[in-house]
Amino acid sequence: MDQVRRLSAVHLIALVCVAQALVQIGAFFWPALLPGMIARWALTNSEAGWITAIFYAAYILAVPILVTRTDRVDAKRVYLGGVATTVLGHLLFAFFADGFWSALVARALTGVGWAGTYMTGLKLLADKVDGKLMSRAAAGHAASIGISGALSFACAHVIAEWAGWRAAFFVGGVSAALAWLLVILAAPGRAPPPAAKSDHALFDFRPVFRNQSAMAYAIAYCIHTLEMSALRGWGVAFLGFVALATGASATLLSPTTTLTLLGLLGTLGSVLGNEAAIGLGRRRLISLAMIASAVCAGLLGFVGTHSYPIAVGLMLISG
């Protein structure tokens, strides 16, 4: 019986990882195509930045609500809603986006969809996978999202070159729709948990705010995520700028290829970092990584603009 349960859990892990890869593949299509879209729609840098940022802003607003709801509602239902919102956002961008405001709305929807799939996918596993297997499930879940996010840059470039930018977002929507079908048909649901008495309301975050250690990590992770999002959101545009400014026309690593490689190395770094934390200690490793990131960011801003190969190297090290 234990063997059957384990096999079932392994199948669920594989299913969720595949679904996450399918739904995340379009996440970075906009940053990958950003230089061309700025020129096509005559966007200012501020407008382009808002379209990039609204994805994360929508995520920030939606994730405390959607992820917290999984304590009372089956995570599968929340996940499916998030995937459906992602599909809608990509398809609206593919068929109706023609400038700043329409792109802003479509990207906001995909941000809400990301909030409903990223952490809720992990919760979908946590509800069904036991503790012994859960650490590997979490690693596989993170790797599937990281690899898919990395390939997002390359896929956007290839599809846009072949069939146009609208086709790229259409493919992102279709891929997410496949993830929705996969989960609704194959992932088991969870019976509603019995009503439990609690001293705190569902959305009462005061105990979290009072936990100084947890808040220290949360704030540090917030700053790290801001840096990472800026790097991935503007990486292609920044490298395109450096290439034009320095006359680097023929390069081994194009901007989209660099960001793809950056994402893959970042995923590998996350997995290896978990192992390294065992020897170095998690707190020490995080401190060293953040200091190194700050140094790379400073060098990238002041030195990277003068040489395309240096900019690429610094971005890869930072990633």
Beta strands, then each sheet from edge to edge (+ up, - down):
end
